Amino acid sequence: MSFKNNKLKEVISFAVVAILLCHLIGRATAADKQLRIGTLAPKNSVYHRQLMELGEVWRAGQESGAKYLVFPDGSQGGEAEMSRRMRIGQLQGALLSVVGLREIDPTISALQNLPLLFKSWEELDYVREKMRPAVEKNFADKGFVVLAWGDAGWVRFFSKEAAVRPEDYKKMKFFAWGAESEQQDIMKSLGYMPVPLETNDILPSMQTGMISVVPSTPYFALASQIYNTAPNMLEINWAPIVGALVVTKKAWDDMSPALQEKMRAAGDKAGVQLRVKARQEVDEAVEAMRKRGLKINRPNAEQMREWNDLAEKLYPRIRGAMVPAATFDEVFNHLKVYRAGKGK
């Protein structure tokens, strides 16, 4: 009888311990729940502020103790590195440009890697919305959910020396994204000198002479002070910087359906704010830099034809290399339809 009593006590004790452990683990899990977001965007920029506002929506749908963390200024590495960190669970999300997004799905590169193709923001918006359902499905199939679409302005060329023709830049050393080897190969084949680096290396590399020209949006050139060492800007809209906020499917599935719905709505709102503000900041940033000594170089009609001819030569090299052939063709078809409707 004593043996049975002892066994019963052991079973009861084990059950009590198990219940307590489950309770403690549950509390720890709630307290340890984190949504960590990486971005190259500067702290306190419009991009950073929109991420923080999204965080308030997420936190409101979590138990007490859940943490929402944003890592700005590229503190989690370059965009390719942030994509890798999401895959291994070190980050649950990131605000990325096409440079990082193409590491997840290469079709997205069609929105950014076609120089001088888009003539207006309206053209870009039209094409993106046409492609959006298929692109978001591709991301979902690869374990990511797109929460917001944004952009960061037009790429301009900032250089140490004044330049207006494509030929002028062949004697200069270009910053190139380290992850875009295809772009570097194309540039070399045309006589240009790309130097693969990460974003955080731009300023010291400009100062040491490792590079002498940086393709950059005006806002980033102002925020990072690039224009101080590269005080010449070529005023052409070379290509838009397109971006998106993505979170891992695991982080998304951890949210309740009600919270997912709220995050979708907040993401759409944030995307609108990002696009509106980023486009406004192109002209504001250029004017701010001009007042501080930036020289704005505008190609004349003949020089602009040279740039357009260069873009036409680039397209066959980009198709199938930097942009999947089918997606490349899709973008051109969408633009043809849009321009026909506008009478262009």
C-alpha positions, -999 to 999 in steps of 0.1 A, spaced: 0 0 0 29 23 9 44 16 -25 12 26 -43 9 58 -22 45 67 -31 38 61 -68 7 82 -66 26 110 -50 53 108 -77 27 110 -104 9 140 -88 43 158 -82 53 152 -118 20 166 -130 22 197 -108 58 203 -120 47 198 -156 19 223 -152 41 249 -136 68 244 -163 42 249 -191 29 280 -173 64 294 -170 73 285 -206 41 301 -218 49 333 -199 85 333 -212 73 328 -248 50 358 -245 76 379 -229 103 369 -254 81 373 -285 99 398 -308 94 412 -343 128 424 -354 130 446 -386 161 456 -404 166 485 -429 193 507 -445 170 537 -439 185 563 -416 171 566 -380 143 591 -377 138 592 -415 103 589 -429 110 552 -436 120 546 -400 90 565 -386 66 545 -407 82 513 -395 77 525 -359 41 533 -365 35 497 -378 52 485 -347 25 501 -326 -2 482 -344 17 449 -339 24 456 -302 -13 464 -296 -22 429 -308 3 411 -286 5 402 -249 24 424 -225 62 421 -229 63 415 -267 91 435 -283 91 453 -316 126 463 -327 138 483 -358 174 482 -367 181 513 -390 212 526 -407 222 492 -421 232 479 -386 222 444 -397 244 445 -428 236 451 -464 204 441 -481 215 407 -492 227 400 -457 193 411 -442 176 387 -466 198 359 -453 191 369 -417 154 366 -423 159 331 -436 177 319 -405 154 337 -381 177 365 -369 153 390 -384 115 386 -388 112 414 -414 130 440 -434 124 472 -455 144 465 -486 150 479 -520 150 456 -551 187 449 -543 176 428 -513 142 418 -525 157 401 -556 175 377 -533 141 364 -524 125 366 -559 143 379 -590 111 390 -608 110 421 -587 141 434 -603 121 445 -634 108 475 -614 142 489 -607 169 476 -630 156 490 -663 174 524 -667 155 553 -682 125 531 -689 99 547 -666 92 583 -675 70 591 -646 59 579 -612 25 572 -627 41 547 -652 58 529 -623 26 528 -602 7 513 -631 32 486 -638 37 477 -602 0 473 -595 -3 451 -626 25 429 -614 18 431 -577 -5 400 -573 19 377 -591 50 391 -573 33 388 -539 24 352 -546 60 345 -556 71 359 -522 45 340 -503 56 307 -520 91 314 -508 81 321 -472 76 359 -471 46 383 -469 47 417 -485 32 443 -461 39 476 -478 52 489 -512 73 520 -513 99 538 -533 128 561 -524 132 585 -554 150 585 -587 186 575 -589 209 603 -600 247 602 -604 268 620 -578 304 624 -588 336 642 -577 341 657 -612 314 672 -634 301 649 -661 271 651 -685 277 623 -712 279 586 -707 315 587 -720 325 611 -692 319 584 -666 342 558 -682 372 573 -664 354 572 -630 351 544 -605 315 535 -597 300 523 -565 282 491 -573 260 469 -550 282 439 -539 253 415 -545 247 425 -581 275 407 -600 255 407 -632 253 444 -632 291 447 -626 297 424 -656 275 445 -679 292 477 -668 327 463 -674 317 451 -708 307 486 -717 339 502 -705 329 513 -670 347 506 -637 324 492 -610 337 487 -575 315 463 -554 308 476 -519 281 477 -493 262 509 -485 280 516 -453 313 517 -473 303 544 -496 314 575 -477 348 562 -466 354 549 -501 346 583 -516 369 600 -491 398 576 -499 393 577 -537 383 541 -540 352 553 -558 345 586 -575 308 583 -585 277 570 -566 244 563 -582 221 575 -554 187 591 -547 190 627 -537 175 620 -502 202 594 -495 229 616 -508 218 644 -485 213 622 -454 246 604 -458 265 636 -468 277 620 -500 274 653 -518 302 668 -497 327 646 -514 308 641 -547 295 677 -553 283 671 -589 249 657 -597 237 646 -631 200 655 -633 185 625 -651 160 600 -637 181 570 -643 159 545 -625 135 545 -595 145 529 -562 116 505 -555 112 489 -521 89 468 -499 85 458 -463 84 420 -460 80 398 -430 87 361 -428 57 338 -432 65 323 -397 62 357 -381 30 364 -401 14 330 -391 22 338 -354 -3 368 -357 -40 363 -351 -63 367 -381 -76 399 -366 -40 413 -362 -31 402 -397 -60 423 -410 -49 453 -390 -13 449 -402 -25 447 -438 -44 479 -435 -15 496 -417 9 483 -443 -11 498 -472 -13 531 -454 24 531 -447 31 523 -483 12 553 -495 30 576 -470 64 562 -481 57 568 -518 42 603 -513 69 615 -490 98 599 -509 87 616 -542 83 649 -525 118 646 -509 135 643 -543 131 680 -551 135 691 -515 168 672 -511 182 686 -543 173 721 -533 188 716 -499 221 703 -514 222 731 -540 221 757 -512 251 739 -497 272 739 -529 259 710 -550 264 716 -587 235 704 -609 245 693 -644 217 690 -669 223 671 -702 212 690 -733 190 673 -760 220 658 -778 235 645 -746 202 631 -735 200 611 -767 233 595 -758 219 584 -725 188 570 -741 210 552 -767 230 537 -738 198 525 -722 187 508 -754 220 490 -756 216 479 -720 182 463 -723 192 432 -743 220 426 -718 197 430 -688 170 407 -702 176 373 -689 206 383 -668 195 410 -643 158 406 -651 141 373 -660 131 374 -697 94 368 -691 92 396 -665 112 419 -687 87 414 -716 58 418 -692 69 452 -681 74 465 -716 39 452 -725 23 469 -696 40 502 -705 29 499 -741 -7 495 -729 -4 524 -705 12 548 -730 -13 539 -757 -41 548 -732 -24 581 -725 -20 589 -762 18 585 -761 
